[in-house]
């Protein structure tokens, strides 16, 4: 079977595992300051709620529900010359991460909102302000003015320890039904979804825990009661849940949240290529000069990759329904380390900042070359990519 990973990443890759981070609060009773720190290793997520290794669903809900909020966004839907601005409201979910009142939700929940409120229970609403947002990872950070003792921050886990088959629960507000809990398992890992700005979000967690409209921005939690993902999208043909939901891994969220709280924005490094993974089968089928690496299919005009002289393919081919271009450069190493997949190269780019250099070893027409690329700043929308 042909194993070919084609990545329309434009490689302004969004996600990378990075170092595990945790959000602490250094606070008194009345308020606090968020501190992002590195941790050596989070607890390993158990596979079952009732195995004796983790907590029960009821216990996790009892401990965590108070930290989950409903996010209510008021938007102007139209501006009538007769009736003036007409407002509509939309709602999603979010969760408290520290005693300073920071709340994580999805970017698409608050996009275009002129007014934001969070609802803890019933009619207990509080005004919220946007600290920062990142369309590329569909993450936003809000803040409310609340006493520290009134807040219940949720513990953040380590999404690197998540395994297929692990038990998970989602707490959120589907269809505005407050603090609803659903349970399921991790049904797949390493999925890819499209961010609001059109770029790819990689390494996404797939779950069959029921996620519906209004769950967006809420926590996906493991059997230890730790948040391992932020629920973001569902796969559906009907608009309702069909058992396939997607959550942004919490390790990515930690890194993004840290930058949003510190500076209000996230800048992603940009390479500007589309690529495919080369494995043994691909190398043998197409008589490639190497048996591993990344095939450069397209290089975008005006991108850092083009300025550095990277070459894309010119010969189209289709194998088992997969389309790609042959004849381009093959990347075998990045910063001196061998590259086995497109995802691996994507993680390296994601770990860097605009202006950083990336050294690539490439094979071009059976000759090995080394080129150095100064990474750019990814455009704000995939349609604006050079």
C-alpha positions in Angstrom: 0.0 0.0 0.0 1.3 3.4 -0.9 1.9 5.5 2.2 2.1 9.1 1.0 1.4 12.1 3.3 0.6 15.1 1.2 0.7 18.4 3.1 -0.9 21.5 1.7 0.8 23.2 4.7 2.2 26.1 2.7 4.3 25.4 5.6 3.5 28.1 7.8 2.9 25.2 10.0 0.8 26.0 13.0 1.5 23.3 15.5 4.4 21.7 17.2 4.7 19.7 20.3 7.3 21.9 21.9 8.1 21.8 25.6 5.4 20.9 27.9 4.1 23.9 29.8 1.9 24.5 32.7 -0.2 27.5 33.8 0.2 28.4 37.5 -1.2 31.3 39.5 0.9 33.2 42.0 -2.0 34.8 43.9 -3.5 36.0 47.1 -7.2 35.6 47.7 -8.2 38.5 45.6 -6.3 38.1 42.4 -3.3 36.8 40.7 -0.7 36.8 38.0 -0.4 34.1 35.4 2.9 32.3 35.3 3.8 29.9 32.5 6.5 27.4 33.5 8.1 24.3 32.0 7.4 21.0 33.6 9.4 17.8 33.3 6.5 15.4 32.7 2.8 15.2 33.2 1.0 12.1 34.6 0.4 9.4 32.1 -3.3 9.4 31.0 -5.1 6.2 32.0 -7.3 4.3 29.5 -10.4 4.0 31.6 -12.4 5.9 34.1 -13.2 2.8 36.2 -9.9 1.0 36.0 -8.8 2.2 39.4 -6.2 4.4 37.7 -8.4 7.4 37.2 -11.5 9.1 38.5 -15.1 8.5 37.7 -17.0 10.7 35.2 -19.1 12.0 38.0 -16.1 12.9 40.2 -14.4 14.7 37.3 -17.6 16.6 36.5 -18.1 17.6 40.2 -14.5 18.9 40.4 -14.4 20.6 37.0 -17.8 21.9 36.0 -17.4 25.1 37.9 -14.4 25.9 35.8 -16.3 25.6 32.5 -18.1 28.7 31.2 -20.5 29.6 28.5 -19.1 32.3 26.2 -21.7 34.6 24.7 -20.7 36.8 21.8 -22.8 39.7 20.5 -22.3 40.6 16.9 -23.8 43.0 14.4 -25.5 40.9 11.8 -26.8 43.8 9.6 -27.1 47.6 9.6 -30.5 48.5 8.2 -31.1 52.1 7.1 -34.6 51.9 8.6 -34.0 49.9 11.9 -30.3 50.6 12.5 -27.7 47.9 13.6 -29.3 44.5 14.1 -27.5 42.4 16.7 -27.3 38.6 17.0 -25.8 36.4 19.7 -23.8 33.2 19.4 -22.5 31.0 22.2 -19.7 28.6 22.8 -17.7 27.2 25.7 -14.5 28.1 27.5 -12.7 27.2 30.7 -10.7 29.0 33.4 -7.0 28.4 33.5 -5.8 30.5 36.4 -6.9 32.6 39.4 -6.2 35.8 37.4 -9.4 35.3 35.5 -8.0 34.1 32.1 -10.3 31.9 30.1 -9.4 29.8 27.0 -11.9 29.4 24.2 -11.9 29.1 20.4 -11.1 32.0 18.2 -14.1 31.2 16.0 -16.4 31.6 19.0 -15.4 35.2 19.6 -14.6 36.2 16.0 -16.2 39.6 15.1 -17.8 40.0 18.5 -18.5 43.6 19.6 -19.4 42.4 23.1 -18.4 39.3 25.1 -19.8 37.9 28.3 -19.2 34.6 30.2 -21.8 32.8 32.0 -20.9 30.6 35.0 -24.4 29.4 35.8 -27.9 30.6 35.3 -27.9 34.3 34.7 -24.6 34.9 36.5 -23.0 36.7 33.5 -19.8 38.8 33.6 -18.2 41.0 30.9 -15.1 39.7 29.3 -12.3 41.3 27.3 -10.1 39.7 24.7 -6.5 39.4 25.8 -5.4 37.9 22.5 -6.4 35.5 19.7 -4.7 33.3 17.2 -6.8 32.3 14.1 -4.0 29.9 13.0 -4.7 27.6 16.0 -8.3 28.7 16.6 -7.4 29.8 20.2 -8.4 32.9 22.1 -7.8 34.1 25.6 -10.4 36.2 27.5 -10.2 37.7 30.9 -12.8 38.6 33.5 -12.6 40.7 36.6 -13.5 38.2 39.4 -12.2 37.3 42.8 -9.7 34.6 42.8 -11.6 32.5 45.4 -14.6 32.4 43.0 -12.6 30.8 40.2 -11.9 27.1 39.6 -8.9 26.7 37.2 -8.8 23.4 35.4 -5.6 21.4 35.6 -3.8 21.1 32.2 -2.4 17.7 31.2 0.1 16.6 28.6 -1.3 15.8 25.1 1.9 13.9 24.2 0.8 11.1 26.6 -2.6 10.7 25.0 -3.2 7.3 23.3 -5.9 5.9 21.0 -8.5 4.2 23.2 -8.0 6.5 26.2 -11.2 7.5 27.9 -12.1 11.2 27.7 -15.0 13.5 28.6 -16.1 16.8 27.1 -17.8 19.5 29.3 -19.5 22.3 27.5 -22.7 24.1 26.6 -24.1 22.4 23.5 -27.2 24.2 22.1 -26.8 26.5 25.2 -27.5 23.7 27.6 -25.2 24.6 30.4 -22.4 22.4 31.7 -23.3 19.2 29.7 -20.9 16.3 30.0 -20.4 13.6 27.4 -18.0 10.7 27.4 -16.1 8.6 24.9 -12.6 7.6 23.8 -9.8 9.0 21.8 -10.6 7.4 18.4 -7.5 8.7 16.5 -4.5 10.9 16.7 -2.5 13.1 14.3 -5.6 14.4 12.5 -5.5 17.6 10.5 -8.2 20.3 10.4 -8.5 23.7 8.8 -8.0 26.8 11.0 -10.2 29.9 10.6 -7.5 31.6 8.5 -7.3 28.6 6.1 -4.0 27.2 7.3 -3.7 23.6 8.7 -3.8 22.6 12.3 -1.9 19.4 12.7 -1.6 16.7 15.5 -5.3 17.1 16.4 -7.0 14.7 18.7 -10.1 12.8 17.3 -12.8 11.7 19.8 -16.2 10.0 19.7 -17.4 11.9 22.8 -20.5 13.8 21.6 -19.6 17.4 20.6 -22.2 19.7 19.1 -22.7 23.3 18.4 -21.9 25.2 21.6 -19.2 22.8 22.7 -16.6 24.7 20.8 -13.9 26.1 23.2 -14.7 23.7 26.0 -12.3 21.2 27.5 -11.6 17.6 26.5 -10.4 15.9 29.7 -8.7 12.6 30.5 -9.5 10.1 33.3 -7.2 12.1 35.6 -9.4 15.1 35.2 -6.8 17.0 33.2 -7.5 19.0 30.1 -5.8 17.3 27.1 -7.5 19.3 24.3 -9.8 22.2 23.4 -12.9 21.0 21.5 -13.0 22.8 18.1 -14.8 21.0 15.3 -16.9 18.1 14.3 -17.1 16.0 11.1 -20.7 15.9 9.9 -22.9 15.9 6.9 -26.1 16.8 8.8 -24.9 19.5 11.1 -25.2 17.2 14.2 -22.9 14.9 16.0 -22.0 11.7 14.2 -19.3 10.5 16.5 -16.3 12.3 15.1 -15.1 15.4 16.9 -11.7 17.2 16.9 -9.8 18.8 19.8 -6.7 21.0 19.6 -4.0 19.3 21.7 -3.3 21.1 25.0 0.4 21.2 24.5 -0.1 23.5 21.5 -2.7 25.5 23.5 -0.3 26.1 26.4 2.3 27.5 24.0 -0.2 29.7 22.3 -1.8 30.9 25.5 1.6 31.8 27.0 2.3 34.1 24.0 -1.2 35.6 23.9 -1.1 36.5 27.6 2.4 37.9 27.3 2.0 39.9 24.1 -1.5 39.6 22.8 -0.5 37.8 19.6 1.3 34.8 18.1 3.7 35.0 15.2 4.2 31.9 13.2 7.3 31.1 11.1 6.7 30.7 7.4 8.6 28.6 4.9 6.2 28.6 1.9 6.2 25.1 0.4 3.7 22.2 -0.2 5.3 18.8 0.5 4.8 15.1 0.7 6.5 12.4 2.9 8.8 9.9 1.2 8.7 6.4 2.5 10.3 3.1 1.1 7.3 2.4 -1.1 7.3 5.9 -2.6 11.0 5.9 -3.1 11.0 2.5 -4.9 7.9 3.3 -7.0 9.3 6.5 -8.4 13.0 5.5 -8.4 13.8 8.4 -6.1 17.5 9.0 -5.2 16.8 8.6 -1.4 14.6 6.3 0.6 13.4 8.8 3.2 12.8 12.6 3.5 10.3 15.1 2.2 9.4 15.8 -1.5 9.0 19.5 -2.3 6.0 19.6 -4.6 5.4 23.4 -4.8 7.3 26.5 -3.8 5.1 29.6 -3.4 6.1 32.7 -5.3 7.7 35.3 -3.1 8.1 32.9 -0.1 11.3 32.4 1.9 11.7 29.0 0.2 11.7 30.6 -3.2 14.1 33.4 -2.2 16.5 30.7 -1.0 16.3 28.8 -4.3 14.2 25.7 -3.2 12.7 24.0 -6.3 9.3 22.4 -6.6 8.1 19.6 -8.8 7.0 19.9 -12.5 5.6 16.4 -13.4 2.1 15.6 -12.1 1.2 12.1 -11.0 -1.7 10.3 -9.4 -1.3 7.1 -7.3 -4.2 5.5 -5.5 -6.1 8.7 -5.7 -3.3 10.9 -4.4 -2.0 13.8 -6.5 1.4 15.3 -6.3 4.3 16.7 -8.3 7.6 14.9 -9.1 10.9 16.3 -10.0 11.4 18.8 -7.1 14.0 19.0 -4.4 14.0 16.3 -1.7 14.7 17.5 1.8 16.7 14.9 3.8 17.9 17.0 6.8 16.9 20.1 8.7 19.4 21.8 11.0 21.6 18.7 10.8 19.0 16.2 11.8 17.5 13.6 9.4 13.9 14.2 8.4 11.6 11.3 8.0 8.2 13.0 7.3 6.5 16.2 6.3 5.0 16.4 9.8 8.5 16.3 11.3 9.7 19.1 9.1 6.5 21.0 10.0 7.2 20.7 13.7 10.7 22.1 13.2 9.4 25.1 11.3 6.7 25.6 14.0 9.3 25.7 16.7 11.0 28.7 15.2 10.2 32.4 14.9 10.1 34.7 11.9 13.6 35.7 11.1 15.2 32.5 12.4 17.4 30.5 10.0 16.7 27.0 8.8 19.5 24.9 7.3 18.2 22.3 4.9 20.1 19.4 3.2 18.5 18.6 -0.1 19.0 16.2 -2.9 18.7 17.8 -6.3 19.3 15.8 -9.5 21.2 13.2 -7.5 23.5 15.8 -5.9 23.5 16.8 -2.2 23.3 20.5 -1.4 22.9 22.6 1.7 20.8 25.8 1.7 20.0 28.2 4.5 16.6 29.8 4.6 15.6 32.8 6.6 12.0 32.1 7.7 9.4 34.7 7.2 6.2 35.7 9.0 3.2 33.8 7.9 0.5 35.8 6.2 -2.7 36.4 8.2 -4.8 34.4 5.7 -4.0 31.5 3.5 -5.3 33.5 0.5 -2.7 36.1 1.2 0.2 33.6 1.1 2.8 34.7 -1.4 
